[in-house]
Amino acid sequence: MIQTEKTSSTAEMVFEKLKGEFPQLDMTSFEEKIKALLQVKMEISEEQLYHQLILSSVERISAEEPDWTYAASYLYLENLYLAGSRSRGLDPLNPYSSFFDLIQELVGKKLYDPRLLEAYSREEVKQLESLLDPSKDKLFTYIGIVTLAERYLTKSHDGRVYELPQERFMIIAMTLLMDEEEERLSLIKDAYWALSNLYMTVATPTLANAGKSYGQLSSCFIDTVEDDLRSIFDSNTDVSTLSKNGGGLGIYLGKVRSRGSDIKGFKGVSSGVIPWMKQLNNTAVSVDQLGQRQGAIAVYLDVWHKDIHSFLDVRLNNGDERQRTHDLFTGVCLPDLFMEAVENRDDWHLFDPHEVRSVMGFSLEDYYDERKGGGSFREKYLECVEHSGLSRKTVPAIDIFKRIMISQLETGTPFMFYRDTVNRQNANAHKGMIYCSNLCTEITQNMSPSYIEEEKIEDGRIISYKHPGDYVVCNLASLSLAKVVRDNVMAKTIKTAVRLLDNVIDLNEIPVLQAQLTNKRYRGIGLGTFGWHHLLALKGIRWESDEAAAYCDSLYEEIAYRTIEASSNLAKEKGAYPYFPGSEWENGSYFEKRGYSDIHWDALRKKVAETGVRNGYLMAVAPNSSTSLIAGSTASIDPLFRMLYSEEKKDYKIPVTAPGLSAETKWYYKTAYHIDQHWSIKQNSKRQRHIDQSISFNLYVRNDIKAKDLLLLHLDAWKSGLKTTYYVRSTSDSVIDECESCHS
C-alpha cells in the first residue's frame, strides 16, 4: 500500500497527462471527484486509484461528450501496461520491450505455438519489434480496448496479462504469413499496418487463436446430413468436434425423412427431424466452445418438407417441450415457387424427401430454378404434385408464412434462405449445389453429404473408407469502411486481407477431415465490411435516401473489383483454386450476370480467365459486432441501434456512443427501429449484386408490426434479389443471441 501523499502525486500526474491528450474535455468535475475520494481514503493502491479514475471517466461518456471514451481507454491502457509489466518483469514506462522474450516465455508456458520460434529468428523478431507502435493503442474506444483485453489478449492460466494489443496484432500477422517465401517481413509490415490502424479486423477465431497453441482459425462450418442413421450420428460427432474448437455451424437436414415416413418398408415409423434436432440441441449445450460459451448451431429445412410446421415451432416458448429445441437457431429454405404461392395465396404441397426419392427416383432438394419464373425445381415439384402414388399434405402457402412470421416475432428466427437466387448466382455450380447457409446467413458455398463407402476388418483392425462431401468452411475478415474510405487505403487493405485469409486455409488444422479437403478444393474466403452507417454519417448521407443506395452500389462495386483483382494476383503467384476450370470465373459468366462491362471490368475478366482466381468464393458480410466494437465503428451493414447505449458486462455497464458522434454527424444517425426497412432492403439489393456469397442482413421491426407489413418486407427482400435474411429483430426482444463465431 502507498500513502495518500504519493497517490495524490500520481493522480496529479494522470490529470496533467489527460489534459495534454484530451484538451477538448472539461476535467474540472473529474479532478474534484478523485481528489475528494483521496481525502476520504487514507490508503489506496495504484491499481485501486486507476480503477477509480477509469470508473469516473466512464460515467462521463455521453452523447454530449463522447470523447470521454478515449480518456477512459487511455486510463485502462495505463493499467493494462502496469499489469503486463508486472507479469513480464518490465519497466512500466516501456511495456512493449522484449517481444522475443514474450514469445519465448509463452511458448514455454504452452500458450503460444512453438512454430513461432521455429519460423522466425531472434533477429527477425527484433526487426518486427521495432515496428510495434504503442501510439496505435490510442485509437481504441473504452469498449473496444475492454473487449480486446478481456476476450482476446493472451493471459496465463491463472489470468495474468502477458500480451498487449499491438503484440496481438503482430502475432496474428506473423502467424498468418509465416509460410510466405518472398518478402515475408515486408508482408508482415503491411498486415500489421492494416490491423494496428484498425483498417481491418480478422474474425473472432483468428483474432483469439492465431499464434496460440490451441483452437482453430475458421469461423463457421456447414454440414449436409444424409438420410441415413450412420450419417446422422457421424454428423453429430463432427458437430461436437468443431464446436469444441470454437466453430459455429449450419446444418442442413432437408434430406432426412419426415415424421411418419417408412423405415425399411415399415410404414409410419419414422420420427422425423425433430428428434435429431434434440440431439443437436444437447450437443450445443454440452460441448461448449473453449470453455467460453455454449455451442452455436443453426438447422435449416426446406419449406416443402412435411415436418416444416413442427420445425417452425421448435423455438417457441409455449407448447410441448418435447418438441422444442430452444438452444438451436433455425433457417427455412425457400424456392421462388413458394414465394409466388404466398403472394398469389395459392396452395402449397408438403412431401417426405425419402418417399420422393423412392417413388420419383430423384431428390427434390437437388434442383433449383435456373431462371426467374422457370427451371428444374418447379418442373420436378409439379411432377411430385401430379403423381397419384405420392402422399402429400396440402396447405395454403400463406398459412406456412404466418407460422414463419409468428416465430420470427417471438424468437427472431427462422432465418430466410432464398435457394433459387443463391444457386443462380453460384460461381461454382459446375461442382455442386448450395442447400442452405451458415449460422449467420452470410456463407453460400457448395455442399454435399459425407458417407461411409466401406468398412472392413483387416489384420485385426477396423478400416473405414469415407466418401468426403463438401463440408463448408468459412474464413472471414472485414474492412472498416469509415476508416479505409477516409484514409483512401481500400486497395492496399483489401490486398493484405485477401492474402491473410488465403493463408488461413493452408495454416488451419481442422479436426474434421472432409472440411479440410473442402477448404483446399474451393479455397473459399469471406471478405466483408463493417461501419456502413458510420461512413454514411461522416459523409452526411441519410440512410433513407436514393443517394445512400447509389453510394452503396458504387462502393461495393469497388470492393468487389479490388477483391477479385487481389485474388487473381495471388492466383498468378501461387496458382488458382483446384475447381477453377469450368467455373463462372473461368468462362466469364460471373461478370456477365452482374452487368460488369466497362473497360476496367473487361480487363479484369480477361485477366481472371487467363490466370484464374486463388479463391472460389471471395466475399461475405458477417455480423462482426464484437470486432467492430474493438475497431470503434458500427456493426456490419446494420443501422445504429441507439445513439447512446450500454454494453452489459457481468457486474457493470459500459456506455457506448455512436462512432464519430458530433454536432454535424448526429443528424445522420437515425436509429434502427425508426428506419423504414424497405430502404435497408433497397441498399442491400445494391450491395448483394457485388457480393458473391451473402450478407448477414437484419430486419428491425416494432413488436406491434402488422402481419401484412412484415409479409411485404419479406416479399420485397425476395423480389429485390437478397439471398438471405438474418434475424427479424423485434422491439419485444430484450436480448437476441449473436453469432459469436462469425464476428469478423
PERANOR-V473145 format. One record per residue. N is the residue number from 1. RES is the residue in one letter. OMEGA is omega as a letter, one per 20 degrees, with the letter a starting at -180 (* if undefined). NEAR is the number of other C-alpha atoms within 8 Angstrom. D_LAST is the distance of its C-alpha to the last C-alpha in whole Angstrom. Layout:
N|RES|OMEGA|NEAR|D_LAST + N|RES|OMEGA|NEAR|D_LAST
This chain:
1|M|r|5|42 + 2|I|a|9|43 + 3|Q|a|9|46 + 4|T|a|12|45 + 5|E|r|6|47 + 6|K|r|8|44 + 7|T|r|14|41 + 8|S|r|10|42 + 9|S|r|8|42 + 10|T|a|8|39 + 11|A|r|10|38 + 12|E|r|8|40 + 13|M|r|8|38 + 14|V|r|8|35 + 15|F|a|10|36 + 16|E|r|8|37 + 17|K|a|8|34 + 18|L|r|10|32 + 19|K|r|10|35 + 20|G|a|7|34 + 21|E|a|6|30 + 22|F|a|8|30 + 23|P|a|8|34 + 24|Q|a|4|33 + 25|L|r|9|32 + 26|D|a|6|36 + 27|M|a|8|36 + 28|T|a|6|39 + 29|S|r|7|39 + 30|F|r|9|36 + 31|E|a|9|38 + 32|E|a|8|41 + 33|K|a|9|39 + 34|I|r|12|38 + 35|K|r|9|42 + 36|A|r|8|43 + 37|L|a|8|41 + 38|L|r|12|43 + 39|Q|a|8|46 + 40|V|a|6|46 + 41|K|a|8|44 + 42|M|r|8|47 + 43|E|r|8|44 + 44|I|a|13|40 + 45|S|r|9|38 + 46|E|r|8|36 + 47|E|r|7|33 + 48|Q|r|8|34 + 49|L|r|11|35 + 50|Y|r|11|31 + 51|H|r|8|30 + 52|Q|r|9|33 + 53|L|a|11|32 + 54|I|a|11|28 + 55|L|a|9|29 + 56|S|r|11|31 + 57|S|r|13|29 + 58|V|a|13|26 + 59|E|r|7|29 + 60|R|r|8|30 + 61|I|a|14|26 + 62|S|r|11|27 + 63|A|r|10|27 + 64|E|r|4|30 + 65|E|a|9|29 + 66|P|a|10|25 + 67|D|r|8|25 + 68|W|r|13|26 + 69|T|r|14|23 + 70|Y|r|12|23 + 71|A|r|12|26 + 72|A|r|15|25 + 73|S|r|14|22 + 74|Y|a|10|25 + 75|L|r|11|27 + 76|Y|r|13|24 + 77|L|r|10|23 + 78|E|r|8|27 + 79|N|r|10|27 + 80|L|r|10|24 + 81|Y|r|11|26 + 82|L|a|10|29 + 83|A|r|11|28 + 84|G|a|14|26 + 85|S|r|13|30 + 86|R|a|9|32 + 87|S|a|9|30 + 88|R|a|8|30 + 89|G|a|6|34 + 90|L|r|9|33 + 91|D|a|7|34 + 92|P|r|9|32 + 93|L|r|4|33 + 94|N|a|7|31 + 95|P|a|11|28 + 96|Y|r|9|26 + 97|S|r|7|29 + 98|S|r|6|30 + 99|F|r|11|26 + 100|F|r|10|28 + 101|D|r|7|30 + 102|L|a|11|27 + 103|I|a|11|25 + 104|Q|a|9|29 + 105|E|a|8|29 + 106|L|r|10|26 + 107|V|r|11|26 + 108|G|r|8|30 + 109|K|r|8|28 + 110|K|r|8|26 + 111|L|r|12|23 + 112|Y|r|13|22 + 113|D|r|11|22 + 114|P|a|8|26 + 115|R|r|6|25 + 116|L|r|13|24 + 117|L|r|9|28 + 118|E|a|7|29 + 119|A|a|7|27 + 120|Y|r|9|27 + 121|S|r|8|31 + 122|R|a|7|31 + 123|E|r|6|32 + 124|E|r|9|29 + 125|V|r|11|27 + 126|K|r|10|30 + 127|Q|a|8|29 + 128|L|r|11|25 + 129|E|a|10|26 + 130|S|r|6|28 + 131|L|a|7|24 + 132|L|a|10|23 + 133|D|a|7|23 + 134|P|a|8|23 + 135|S|r|6|24 + 136|K|r|9|20 + 137|D|a|10|20 + 138|K|r|9|21 + 139|L|a|9|18 + 140|F|r|13|17 + 141|T|a|12|18 + 142|Y|r|14|19 + 143|I|r|14|17 + 144|G|a|12|14 + 145|I|r|13|16 + 146|V|r|9|17 + 147|T|a|12|14 + 148|L|a|11|13 + 149|A|a|10|17 + 150|E|a|7|17 + 151|R|a|7|14 + 152|Y|a|9|13 + 153|L|a|14|16 + 154|T|r|9|19 + 155|K|r|10|22 + 156|S|a|10|25 + 157|H|r|5|26 + 158|D|r|5|28 + 159|G|r|6|25 + 160|R|a|10|26 + 161|V|r|13|24 + 162|Y|a|14|24 + 163|E|r|11|21 + 164|L|a|13|20 + 165|P|a|10|17 + 166|Q|r|12|18 + 167|E|r|11|19 + 168|R|r|11|16 + 169|F|a|11|14 + 170|M|r|12|17 + 171|I|r|10|17 + 172|I|a|12|14 + 173|A|a|12|16 + 174|M|a|11|19 + 175|T|a|10|17 + 176|L|a|12|16 + 177|L|a|12|19 + 178|M|a|10|22 + 179|D|r|5|23 + 180|E|a|7|23 + 181|E|a|5|27 + 182|E|r|4|28 + 183|E|a|7|27 + 184|R|a|10|24 + 185|L|r|8|25 + 186|S|r|7|24 + 187|L|r|10|21 + 188|I|r|12|20 + 189|K|r|10|21 + 190|D|a|9|19 + 191|A|r|12|16 + 192|Y|r|11|17 + 193|W|a|8|18 + 194|A|a|12|14 + 195|L|a|11|12 + 196|S|r|10|15 + 197|N|a|9|16 + 198|L|r|11|12 + 199|Y|r|13|12 + 200|M|r|13|9 + 201|T|r|15|6 + 202|V|a|11|5 + 203|A|a|18|4 + 204|T|a|14|6 + 205|P|r|15|9 + 206|T|r|13|9 + 207|L|a|11|9 + 208|A|a|9|11 + 209|N|a|12|13 + 210|A|r|13|14 + 211|G|a|11|17 + 212|K|a|9|18 + 213|S|a|10|21 + 214|Y|r|7|19 + 215|G|r|10|16 + 216|Q|a|13|15 + 217|L|a|11|12 + 218|S|a|14|11 + 219|S|a|18|9 + 220|C|r|15|11 + 221|F|r|14|15 + 222|I|a|14|18 + 223|D|r|15|21 + 224|T|a|12|24 + 225|V|r|15|27 + 226|E|r|12|31 + 227|D|a|10|34 + 228|D|a|7|35 + 229|L|a|6|35 + 230|R|r|7|34 + 231|S|a|13|31 + 232|I|a|12|30 + 233|F|r|8|31 + 234|D|r|8|29 + 235|S|r|10|26 + 236|N|r|11|26 + 237|T|r|8|26 + 238|D|r|9|23 + 239|V|a|10|21 + 240|S|r|11|23 + 241|T|a|10|22 + 242|L|a|13|18 + 243|S|r|16|18 + 244|K|a|12|19 + 245|N|r|10|17 + 246|G|a|14|14 + 247|G|r|16|13 + 248|G|a|17|13 + 249|L|r|15|16 + 250|G|a|16|17 + 251|I|r|14|21 + 252|Y|a|14|24 + 253|L|a|12|27 + 254|G|r|11|29 + 255|K|a|11|31 + 256|V|a|13|32 + 257|R|a|13|36 + 258|S|r|15|36 + 259|R|r|12|39 + 260|G|r|10|42 + 261|S|r|15|42 + 262|D|r|10|44 + 263|I|a|9|44 + 264|K|r|4|46 + 265|G|r|5|48 + 266|F|a|7|48 + 267|K|r|8|48 + 268|G|a|9|46 + 269|V|a|10|44 + 270|S|r|11|41 + 271|S|r|10|38 + 272|G|a|13|36 + 273|V|a|12|32 + 274|I|r|10|32 + 275|P|r|8|33 + 276|W|r|9|30 + 277|M|r|11|28 + 278|K|r|10|29 + 279|Q|r|9|29 + 280|L|r|11|25 + 281|N|r|12|25 + 282|N|r|8|27 + 283|T|a|12|25 + 284|A|a|16|22 + 285|V|a|10|24 + 286|S|r|8|25 + 287|V|a|11|23 + 288|D|a|13|20 + 289|Q|r|13|17 + 290|L|r|9|18 + 291|G|a|6|20 + 292|Q|a|6|18 + 293|R|r|7|18 + 294|Q|a|11|19 + 295|G|a|16|18 + 296|A|a|14|16 + 297|I|r|13|18 + 298|A|r|13|18 + 299|V|a|13|22 + 300|Y|r|15|23 + 301|L|r|13|27 + 302|D|a|11|29 + 303|V|r|10|30 + 304|W|r|9|34 + 305|H|a|13|33 + 306|K|a|12|36 + 307|D|a|10|34 + 308|I|a|11|32 + 309|H|r|9|34 + 310|S|r|9|33 + 311|F|a|9|30 + 312|L|a|12|29 + 313|D|a|10|31 + 314|V|a|10|29 + 315|R|a|13|27 + 316|L|a|11|30 + 317|N|r|4|31 + 318|N|r|5|35 + 319|G|a|6|37 + 320|D|a|6|37 + 321|E|r|6|35 + 322|R|r|4|36 + 323|Q|a|9|34 + 324|R|r|11|31 + 325|T|a|10|27 + 326|H|a|9|26 + 327|D|r|9|23 + 328|L|r|14|22 + 329|F|a|13|20 + 330|T|r|11|22 + 331|G|a|13|21 + 332|V|a|12|24 + 333|C|a|14|25 + 334|L|r|13|27 + 335|P|r|10|29 + 336|D|a|12|31 + 337|L|r|8|34 + 338|F|a|11|33 + 339|M|r|11|32 + 340|E|r|8|35 + 341|A|r|13|37 + 342|V|a|12|35 + 343|E|a|9|36 + 344|N|a|6|40 + 345|R|r|9|40 + 346|D|r|10|41 + 347|D|r|9|41 + 348|W|a|11|39 + 349|H|a|10|40 + 350|L|a|12|38 + 351|F|r|12|38 + 352|D|a|12|38 + 353|P|r|15|36 + 354|H|r|12|38 + 355|E|r|12|42 + 356|V|r|15|40 + 357|R|a|11|40 + 358|S|a|8|43 + 359|V|a|8|45 + 360|M|a|8|44 + 361|G|r|7|43 + 362|F|r|7|39 + 363|S|a|9|36 + 364|L|a|11|35 + 365|E|a|10|31 + 366|D|a|6|32 + 367|Y|r|9|32 + 368|Y|r|13|31 + 369|D|a|14|32 + 370|E|r|10|32 + 371|R|r|7|33 + 372|K|r|7|33 + 373|G|a|7|36 + 374|G|r|8|37 + 375|G|a|11|36 + 376|S|a|10|36 + 377|F|a|10|35 + 378|R|r|11|37 + 379|E|a|8|40 + 380|K|r|10|39 + 381|Y|a|9|39 + 382|L|r|8|42 + 383|E|r|8|44 + 384|C|a|10|43 + 385|V|a|10|44 + 386|E|a|6|47 + 387|H|a|7|48 + 388|S|a|6|50 + 389|G|a|5|50 + 390|L|r|10|46 + 391|S|r|6|45 + 392|R|r|10|43 + 393|K|a|8|42 + 394|T|a|8|43 + 395|V|r|10|41 + 396|P|a|11|40 + 397|A|a|13|37 + 398|I|r|11|36 + 399|D|r|8|37 + 400|I|a|10|34 + 401|F|r|9|32 + 402|K|r|9|33 + 403|R|r|11|32 + 404|I|a|11|29 + 405|M|r|11|29 + 406|I|r|8|30 + 407|S|a|15|28 + 408|Q|a|12|25 + 409|L|r|13|27 + 410|E|a|9|27 + 411|T|a|9|24 + 412|G|a|13|22 + 413|T|j|14|22 + 414|P|r|13|22 + 415|F|a|12|20 + 416|M|a|11|21 + 417|F|a|14|21 + 418|Y|a|14|24 + 419|R|r|15|25 + 420|D|r|12|27 + 421|T|a|10|25 + 422|V|a|12|22 + 423|N|r|12|25 + 424|R|a|9|27 + 425|Q|a|9|24 + 426|N|a|11|23 + 427|A|a|11|23 + 428|N|r|11|24 + 429|A|r|10|27 + 430|H|a|6|29 + 431|K|r|7|28 + 432|G|a|9|27 + 433|M|r|11|26 + 434|I|a|13|23 + 435|Y|a|10|24 + 436|C|r|12|21 + 437|S|a|15|17 + 438|N|a|15|14 + 439|L|a|14|14 + 440|C|r|12|11 + 441|T|a|16|14 + 442|E|a|14|12 + 443|I|r|13|13 + 444|T|a|12|17 + 445|Q|a|11|18 + 446|N|a|13|22 + 447|M|r|15|23 + 448|S|a|11|26 + 449|P|r|12|27 + 450|S|r|14|29 + 451|Y|r|11|32 + 452|I|r|10|35 + 453|E|a|8|37 + 454|E|r|7|40 + 455|E|a|9|40 + 456|K|r|7|44 + 457|I|a|8|45 + 458|E|a|7|46 + 459|D|r|4|48 + 460|G|r|5|47 + 461|R|r|6|44 + 462|I|a|8|42 + 463|I|r|8|40 + 464|S|r|9|37 + 465|Y|a|8|36 + 466|K|r|9|33 + 467|H|a|8|32 + 468|P|r|10|28 + 469|G|r|11|27 + 470|D|r|14|23 + 471|Y|a|15|21 + 472|V|r|13|17 + 473|V|r|13|15 + 474|C|r|12|11 + 475|N|a|15|9 + 476|L|r|17|6 + 477|A|a|15|5 + 478|S|r|15|6 + 479|L|r|14|9 + 480|S|a|16|10 + 481|L|a|12|13 + 482|A|a|12|16 + 483|K|a|9|16 + 484|V|r|13|16 + 485|V|a|9|18 + 486|R|a|6|20 + 487|D|r|6|21 + 488|N|a|6|21 + 489|V|a|8|19 + 490|M|a|9|17 + 491|A|a|7|19 + 492|K|a|7|19 + 493|T|r|13|15 + 494|I|r|13|14 + 495|K|r|11|17 + 496|T|a|12|15 + 497|A|a|12|12 + 498|V|r|13|14 + 499|R|r|11|16 + 500|L|a|12|13 + 501|L|r|12|12 + 502|D|r|12|15 + 503|N|r|10|16 + 504|V|a|12|14 + 505|I|a|11|16 + 506|D|a|7|19 + 507|L|a|7|18 + 508|N|r|9|17 + 509|E|a|6|20 + 510|I|a|9|19 + 511|P|r|7|22 + 512|V|a|9|22 + 513|L|r|7|24 + 514|Q|r|11|24 + 515|A|r|13|20 + 516|Q|r|11|21 + 517|L|r|10|23 + 518|T|r|14|21 + 519|N|a|12|18 + 520|K|a|11|21 + 521|R|a|9|23 + 522|Y|a|12|20 + 523|R|a|14|18 + 524|G|r|12|15 + 525|I|r|15|12 + 526|G|r|15|10 + 527|L|a|15|9 + 528|G|a|14|8 + 529|T|r|14|8 + 530|F|r|15|9 + 531|G|a|15|12 + 532|W|a|15|14 + 533|H|r|13|17 + 534|H|r|13|17 + 535|L|r|10|18 + 536|L|a|13|20 + 537|A|r|14|22 + 538|L|a|10|22 + 539|K|a|6|24 + 540|G|r|8|26 + 541|I|r|11|25 + 542|R|a|11|26 + 543|W|a|12|23 + 544|E|a|9|26 + 545|S|r|9|28 + 546|D|r|6|28 + 547|E|r|8|27 + 548|A|r|13|24 + 549|A|a|11|24 + 550|A|r|10|25 + 551|Y|r|8|23 + 552|C|a|11|20 + 553|D|a|12|22 + 554|S|a|8|23 + 555|L|a|8|19 + 556|Y|r|11|18 + 557|E|r|10|21 + 558|E|r|8|20 + 559|I|r|10|16 + 560|A|a|11|18 + 561|Y|a|9|21 + 562|R|a|11|19 + 563|T|r|14|17 + 564|I|r|10|20 + 565|E|a|9|22 + 566|A|r|12|19 + 567|S|r|13|19 + 568|S|r|15|23 + 569|N|r|9|24 + 570|L|r|13|22 + 571|A|r|14|24 + 572|K|a|10|27 + 573|E|a|6|26 + 574|K|a|7|25 + 575|G|r|11|26 + 576|A|r|14|25 + 577|Y|a|15|23 + 578|P|a|8|26 + 579|Y|r|11|26 + 580|F|a|12|26 + 581|P|a|6|30 + 582|G|a|8|31 + 583|S|r|12|28 + 584|E|r|10|27 + 585|W|a|14|26 + 586|E|a|12|29 + 587|N|r|9|31 + 588|G|a|10|30 + 589|S|r|8|30 + 590|Y|a|11|26 + 591|F|r|12|27 + 592|E|a|9|30 + 593|K|a|8|28 + 594|R|r|8|26 + 595|G|r|6|29 + 596|Y|a|9|28 + 597|S|r|9|31 + 598|D|a|6|32 + 599|I|a|6|33 + 600|H|r|7|30 + 601|W|r|11|28 + 602|D|r|10|31 + 603|A|r|8|31 + 604|L|r|9|28 + 605|R|r|10|29 + 606|K|r|8|32 + 607|K|r|10|30 + 608|V|r|12|27 + 609|A|a|11|30 + 610|E|a|7|32 + 611|T|a|11|29 + 612|G|r|16|26 + 613|V|a|17|23 + 614|R|a|14|21 + 615|N|a|13|18 + 616|G|r|13|20 + 617|Y|a|13|17 + 618|L|a|13|14 + 619|M|r|14|12 + 620|A|a|16|10 + 621|V|a|15|9 + 622|A|a|16|6 + 623|P|r|12|7 + 624|N|a|14|4 + 625|S|a|11|8 + 626|S|a|11|8 + 627|T|r|13|6 + 628|S|r|17|8 + 629|L|r|13|11 + 630|I|a|14|10 + 631|A|r|11|11 + 632|G|a|10|13 + 633|S|r|14|13 + 634|T|a|18|12 + 635|A|r|15|10 + 636|S|r|16|9 + 637|I|a|12|12 + 638|D|r|11|14 + 639|P|r|12|17 + 640|L|a|13|18 + 641|F|r|7|19 + 642|R|r|8|21 + 643|M|r|10|23 + 644|L|r|10|23 + 645|Y|a|8|22 + 646|S|r|8|21 + 647|E|a|9|19 + 648|E|r|8|21 + 649|K|a|7|21 + 650|K|a|4|23 + 651|D|r|5|26 + 652|Y|r|6|25 + 653|K|r|8|23 + 654|I|r|10|22 + 655|P|a|12|22 + 656|V|r|12|20 + 657|T|r|12|21 + 658|A|a|14|19 + 659|P|r|8|18 + 660|G|a|7|21 + 661|L|r|11|23 + 662|S|r|6|27 + 663|A|a|6|30 + 664|E|a|6|29 + 665|T|a|12|25 + 666|K|a|9|26 + 667|W|a|8|28 + 668|Y|r|11|25 + 669|Y|r|13|23 + 670|K|a|10|24 + 671|T|a|11|23 + 672|A|a|11|21 + 673|Y|r|9|24 + 674|H|a|6|27 + 675|I|r|10|25 + 676|D|a|7|27 + 677|Q|r|10|24 + 678|H|r|8|26 + 679|W|r|11|25 + 680|S|r|10|21 + 681|I|a|11|22 + 682|K|r|10|24 + 683|Q|a|13|21 + 684|N|r|10|19 + 685|S|r|12|22 + 686|K|a|12|22 + 687|R|a|12|18 + 688|Q|r|13|18 + 689|R|a|8|21 + 690|H|a|11|19 + 691|I|a|12|16 + 692|D|r|13|17 + 693|Q|a|15|15 + 694|S|a|15|14 + 695|I|r|15|13 + 696|S|a|14|12 + 697|F|a|11|15 + 698|N|r|10|16 + 699|L|a|10|20 + 700|Y|a|11|21 + 701|V|r|11|25 + 702|R|a|9|28 + 703|N|r|8|29 + 704|D|r|4|33 + 705|I|r|8|31 + 706|K|a|6|34 + 707|A|a|8|33 + 708|K|a|6|35 + 709|D|r|8|32 + 710|L|r|10|29 + 711|L|a|9|31 + 712|L|r|8|31 + 713|L|r|10|27 + 714|H|r|8|26 + 715|L|r|10|29 + 716|D|r|10|28 + 717|A|a|12|24 + 718|W|a|11|26 + 719|K|a|7|28 + 720|S|r|9|26 + 721|G|r|9|24 + 722|L|a|13|21 + 723|K|a|13|20 + 724|T|r|14|18 + 725|T|a|15|18 + 726|Y|a|13|16 + 727|Y|q|12|18 + 728|V|a|12|21 + 729|R|a|12|20 + 730|S|r|11|24 + 731|T|r|10|25 + 732|S|r|8|27 + 733|D|r|10|24 + 734|S|r|5|24 + 735|V|r|4|21 + 736|I|a|7|18 + 737|D|r|4|16 + 738|E|r|4|12 + 739|C|a|11|10 + 740|E|a|8|9 + 741|S|a|12|8 + 742|C|r|16|6 + 743|H|a|14|4 + 744|S|*|17|0
